[in-house]
Amino acid sequence: RGGSVGLSAAVAGWLGDLSAALTEAAPAEAATDDAARRALFDRLGLAGEAYRHRAWESFDTAGHDLAAGDVVAFLDTALAHLAAAIDTAKRKDGLYDAYNLVSFPSDTTARVSRLGPMLEGQVAALSSGELDPAGALAIVNALFESGMYRADQATFMLYPVRDLPRFLDKNTVRDGQLDAFTERLADAGIVVVDGDGGMHFSPSMTNAGDLGEALAEAGFDPTEQAIVQDAYEATFNHHSFTGRSGSMYGYEGIGSIFWHMVGKLVVAVQETCITAREVEDPVTCSRLSEAYLRLRDGLGFRKDPSTYGAIPTDCYSHSPSHSGAQQPWMTGSVRRASLPASANWASAWRREPFRWRPHSSPSRTSSTTTAWQPSPTAASR
């Protein structure tokens, strides 16, 4: 914590503004209260804006000495806010919400709503450093009980399978929502009413901007426009659109296993095993070791070609629910899983916290697997 850090004047000022904003905001309140969240949100945004102006006006590379203790204090404060956010994101089923939507109902509030559980969120929680080994094990156990688990491949989809509305049910305004404006909207070409009385937005209403212009031209007042805009959003739910992964069944879509994310999960649990050893928690370490082996058995190289649907030793992008592994080598599995896992093994071997011991495991794809066991030397430390 001694000494100093050389930063440009613009960056030093930015760090000071960020530190002041985070220090003056209570982490738990900023993570849960709409007004406190908006206040912090605005201060952080203005800090970034001020930095941008300073950098453009004069990019001073001469350096500004900032006490290292101030940098450490800033990081500690930021970590407290991250810890509060992670704690708030814990679900009743033991998983974590990690993908959120933000909206701004007023000039003084910022509201956060949750998307459904995703595998990426669990990996993020495991890798955050905020969970102890027992907490990490609880996530893994919850994953196997969740809708993300695909028993046919013994591994996990990106998120649980969801039911999509059928084609003829899309773009249908909920009954009664716009009954007061039906005739006016239809006359203006904003909606179309079908033979069964169902109301649908016109194909020309491609976004909220187009809709707003059409409503203004048709003479709708601001209050009426807001009602129609709310119905438009309720019909299409643009706010929570997540792309092809939530709207298609192929090409990394619904029901698909993302192999690079499964690999990252395996690495995260592997790293947690090492942490459990370092904090001398042999019981949890043993259970995490078994969880690691179970997760590893879900990877392609632990399967036969008929199960994997491809050459097991090759890296693939994803496996849809209706076919085998797809898109060979179009994946981040190597850099995000294989290489980090190998590096972890090498590091663990150098530090001698584990030794290898083969044991019989008939329930696995191979009659012999390797498990982690604390070495006598390490166990005595």
Secondary structure, 3 states (H helix, E strand, C coil): CCCEEEECHHHHHHHHHHHHHHHCCCHHHHHHCHHHHHHHHHHHHHHHHHHHHHHHHCCCCCCEEEEHHHHHHHHHHHHHHHHHHHHHCECCCCCECCCEEEEEEECCEEEEEECCCCHHHHHHHHHCCCCCHHHHHHHHHHHHCCCCEECCCCEECCCCCCCCCCHHHCCCCCCCCCHHHHHHHHHCCCEEECCCCCEEECCCCCCHHHHHHHHHHCCCCHHHHHHHHHHHHHHHCHHHCCHHHHCCCCCCCCCCEEHHHHHHHHHHHHHHHHHHHHCCCHHHHHHHHHHHHHHHCCCHHHCCHHHHCCCCCCCEEEECCCCCCEEECCCCHHHHHHHHHHHHHHHHHHHCCEEEEEEECCCCCCCEEEEEEECHHHHCC
